[in-house]
Amino acid sequence: MGSDHGAEARLLAAYDRHVRECAPPDTPGCQVERAGRVVRQTSPGSGWNGVLWSDLDEDTADAAIAAQVAYFAGRGSGFEWKLYGHDRPAGLAGRLRAAGFTPEPAETVLVGRTQEVAALPAEPPAGITLHAVADESGADLMERVHTEAFGRHRPGIRELVVERLHRAPETIAAVVAMAGGVPVSAARLEMQPGSPFAGLWGGGTVPAWRGRGVYRLLVAHRARIAAARGIPYLHVDASAQSRPILERLGFDVLGTTVPYVREPPTGPGPAPAPAPGPGPDPS
């Protein structure tokens, strides 16, 4: 967003407020609630469980971490603490490690101006057509792409898409890129009424189709949807693979985030597997 540090600080504050502190539930079946100086989401089934936002200091951090560990242990679930580079206090990452959390690869928080991204030229590569996801069959295609692109099965993403399509269709726009009858890339756009940010999530392309402009096409496609709804900013938690692509498309770095994951408690009987998070937007 240029070199205006005041503008960057205001944008970061708006991001924290709308995307994190006042985040809506992923789906109508989830619950987002404030617990002291922490905002967390709890989800049924394979949905995402975790801490979205916190405002802690040296005196309150350890107790807040212990409270969340106890809360999710009582539910028998693992969870993720999304730690951002500017979160307080300094050394919060070390406190999470000491409490049994394991860091996953860092992601870069990028923000782009919707109108600028929507105006980018992005023609479909030869042989590629885009299909809007409108039902369970489309969600099945997305799941197929994600399994091949990310190398792991992520049923929670399919459930999230289907649930939103059924109960809150105005908050999601999902798309699959097809090469003939084969799905080769997929992504979704998440929106909330009144928020100046729309999220780019789950962008994945199968290995054979990377580097051909499909990812760029899906970014521009989603930006045009957000622009038509008057949403001024796009945000994405970008992997190392997608960050340079997005920066070339005009996105700017707003910060960093590291998912700190705590496994489900062990004990008699099987414990549920950690729920998959919403996922970055890798190429």
RAZIGI-V559392 format. One record per residue. N is the residue number from 0. PHI is phi in whole degrees, 0 to 359 (none if undefined). PSI is psi as a letter, one per 40 degrees, with the letter a starting at -180 (none if undefined). NEAR is the number of other ideal C-beta (glycine too) atoms within 8 Angstrom. Layout:
BEGIN
<<N | PHI | PSI | NEAR> <N | PHI | PSI | NEAR>>
END
This chain:
BEGIN
<<0 | none | f | 7> <1 | 83 | a | 4> <2 | 253 | e | 3> <3 | 279 | g | 7> <4 | 294 | d | 6> <5 | 296 | d | 6> <6 | 294 | d | 9> <7 | 297 | d | 10> <8 | 296 | d | 8> <9 | 293 | d | 8> <10 | 294 | d | 12> <11 | 297 | d | 11> <12 | 297 | d | 8> <13 | 294 | d | 10> <14 | 299 | d | 14> <15 | 302 | d | 10> <16 | 291 | d | 9> <17 | 277 | d | 13> <18 | 273 | d | 10> <19 | 248 | c | 13> <20 | 297 | d | 9> <21 | 251 | f | 6> <22 | 298 | h | 12> <23 | 280 | i | 7> <24 | 299 | i | 11> <25 | 305 | d | 10> <26 | 221 | i | 13> <27 | 302 | e | 7> <28 | 278 | e | 9> <29 | 267 | i | 13> <30 | 228 | h | 7> <31 | 249 | h | 10> <32 | 215 | i | 7> <33 | 266 | h | 5> <34 | 235 | g | 9> <35 | 66 | b | 7> <36 | 259 | f | 7> <37 | 228 | i | 13> <38 | 245 | h | 14> <39 | 229 | i | 14> <40 | 242 | h | 14> <41 | 239 | i | 10> <42 | 225 | i | 15> <43 | 280 | i | 5> <44 | 59 | b | 7> <45 | 263 | e | 9> <46 | 291 | i | 14> <47 | 278 | h | 13> <48 | 243 | h | 15> <49 | 171 | i | 12> <50 | 263 | h | 12> <51 | 267 | d | 11> <52 | 206 | i | 10> <53 | 210 | i | 9> <54 | 222 | g | 5> <55 | 242 | i | 12> <56 | 222 | a | 7> <57 | 302 | d | 5> <58 | 275 | d | 4> <59 | 249 | e | 10> <60 | 297 | d | 12> <61 | 297 | d | 8> <62 | 293 | d | 7> <63 | 293 | d | 13> <64 | 298 | d | 12> <65 | 299 | d | 9> <66 | 295 | d | 11> <67 | 288 | d | 14> <68 | 300 | d | 11> <69 | 294 | d | 8> <70 | 297 | d | 10> <71 | 287 | d | 13> <72 | 297 | d | 8> <73 | 296 | d | 6> <74 | 272 | e | 8> <75 | 74 | f | 8> <76 | 237 | i | 11> <77 | 282 | i | 13> <78 | 202 | i | 14> <79 | 242 | h | 14> <80 | 252 | h | 14> <81 | 279 | h | 12> <82 | 264 | h | 11> <83 | 258 | i | 10> <84 | 300 | d | 6> <85 | 262 | e | 6> <86 | 292 | i | 8> <87 | 258 | i | 8> <88 | 278 | i | 8> <89 | 301 | h | 4> <90 | 88 | e | 6> <91 | 297 | d | 12> <92 | 300 | d | 10> <93 | 296 | d | 7> <94 | 294 | d | 11> <95 | 293 | d | 13> <96 | 300 | d | 11> <97 | 296 | d | 6> <98 | 269 | e | 11> <99 | 99 | e | 8> <100 | 272 | i | 10> <101 | 240 | h | 9> <102 | 284 | i | 11> <103 | 260 | i | 7> <104 | 304 | i | 6> <105 | 293 | i | 7> <106 | 238 | i | 12> <107 | 257 | h | 11> <108 | 277 | h | 15> <109 | 244 | i | 14> <110 | 230 | h | 13> <111 | 232 | i | 15> <112 | 281 | h | 9> <113 | 303 | d | 14> <114 | 298 | d | 8> <115 | 291 | d | 9> <116 | 291 | d | 15> <117 | 296 | d | 11> <118 | 275 | e | 5> <119 | 294 | h | 12> <120 | 290 | h | 3> <121 | 206 | g | 10> <122 | 271 | i | 6> <123 | 299 | h | 9> <124 | 301 | i | 9> <125 | 305 | h | 4> <126 | 90 | e | 5> <127 | 256 | h | 12> <128 | 232 | i | 6> <129 | 257 | h | 12> <130 | 232 | h | 10> <131 | 291 | h | 8> <132 | 275 | h | 15> <133 | 234 | e | 5> <134 | 203 | a | 7> <135 | 294 | d | 6> <136 | 295 | d | 6> <137 | 293 | d | 14> <138 | 295 | d | 14> <139 | 297 | d | 9> <140 | 295 | d | 14> <141 | 299 | d | 18> <142 | 298 | d | 13> <143 | 298 | d | 9> <144 | 297 | d | 16> <145 | 297 | d | 14> <146 | 299 | d | 11> <147 | 285 | d | 9> <148 | 287 | d | 13> <149 | 262 | e | 10> <150 | 76 | e | 5> <151 | 205 | i | 5> <152 | 279 | h | 5> <153 | 230 | g | 12> <154 | 295 | d | 9> <155 | 298 | d | 12> <156 | 293 | d | 14> <157 | 299 | d | 12> <158 | 298 | d | 12> <159 | 298 | d | 12> <160 | 297 | d | 15> <161 | 297 | d | 10> <162 | 298 | d | 12> <163 | 292 | d | 13> <164 | 300 | d | 13> <165 | 281 | d | 6> <166 | 247 | e | 8> <167 | 211 | g | 9> <168 | 297 | d | 8> <169 | 288 | e | 6> <170 | 260 | e | 9> <171 | 215 | i | 13> <172 | 222 | h | 9> <173 | 246 | i | 15> <174 | 216 | i | 14> <175 | 236 | h | 14> <176 | 268 | h | 18> <177 | 247 | h | 13> <178 | 250 | g | 8> <179 | 67 | b | 5> <180 | 259 | e | 3> <181 | 249 | h | 6> <182 | 284 | h | 11> <183 | 238 | e | 13> <184 | 202 | i | 16> <185 | 204 | i | 18> <186 | 195 | i | 15> <187 | 220 | i | 15> <188 | 242 | h | 14> <189 | 247 | h | 10> <190 | 227 | i | 14> <191 | 224 | h | 8> <192 | 305 | h | 5> <193 | 88 | e | 3> <194 | 270 | h | 10> <195 | 279 | e | 7> <196 | 241 | h | 13> <197 | 244 | h | 15> <198 | 261 | h | 11> <199 | 265 | h | 13> <200 | 227 | i | 12> <201 | 68 | e | 12> <202 | 295 | h | 16> <203 | 216 | i | 13> <204 | 234 | h | 14> <205 | 295 | i | 11> <206 | 307 | d | 7> <207 | 294 | e | 5> <208 | 251 | e | 11> <209 | 287 | i | 10> <210 | 80 | e | 3> <211 | 248 | e | 6> <212 | 96 | e | 9> <213 | 290 | d | 14> <214 | 299 | d | 13> <215 | 303 | d | 11> <216 | 300 | d | 15> <217 | 291 | d | 15> <218 | 296 | d | 17> <219 | 296 | d | 13> <220 | 299 | d | 11> <221 | 291 | d | 16> <222 | 298 | d | 14> <223 | 293 | d | 9> <224 | 294 | d | 10> <225 | 295 | d | 14> <226 | 297 | d | 11> <227 | 296 | d | 6> <228 | 263 | e | 8> <229 | 76 | f | 5> <230 | 270 | h | 13> <231 | 284 | d | 7> <232 | 231 | i | 12> <233 | 248 | i | 17> <234 | 228 | i | 15> <235 | 206 | h | 15> <236 | 270 | h | 9> <237 | 264 | h | 15> <238 | 284 | i | 11> <239 | 298 | d | 6> <240 | 286 | d | 7> <241 | 271 | e | 15> <242 | 304 | d | 11> <243 | 297 | d | 6> <244 | 296 | d | 12> <245 | 294 | d | 14> <246 | 296 | d | 11> <247 | 295 | d | 6> <248 | 273 | e | 12> <249 | 105 | e | 10> <250 | 284 | i | 13> <251 | 244 | i | 9> <252 | 285 | h | 8> <253 | 258 | d | 11> <254 | 172 | a | 10> <255 | 229 | i | 9> <256 | 217 | i | 13> <257 | 235 | h | 12> <258 | 284 | h | 13> <259 | 259 | h | 15> <260 | 249 | h | 13> <261 | 242 | h | 13> <262 | 292 | i | 8> <263 | 298 | i | 10> <264 | 295 | i | 7> <265 | 265 | i | 4> <266 | 170 | a | 5> <267 | 300 | h | 2> <268 | 81 | i | 4> <269 | 287 | h | 3> <270 | 262 | i | 9> <271 | 294 | i | 9> <272 | 290 | i | 7> <273 | 302 | h | 12> <274 | 288 | i | 14> <275 | 290 | i | 10> <276 | 283 | i | 8> <277 | 295 | d | 8> <278 | 90 | h | 11> <279 | 287 | a | 9> <280 | 244 | g | 14> <281 | 287 | i | 11> <282 | 282 | none | 10>>
END
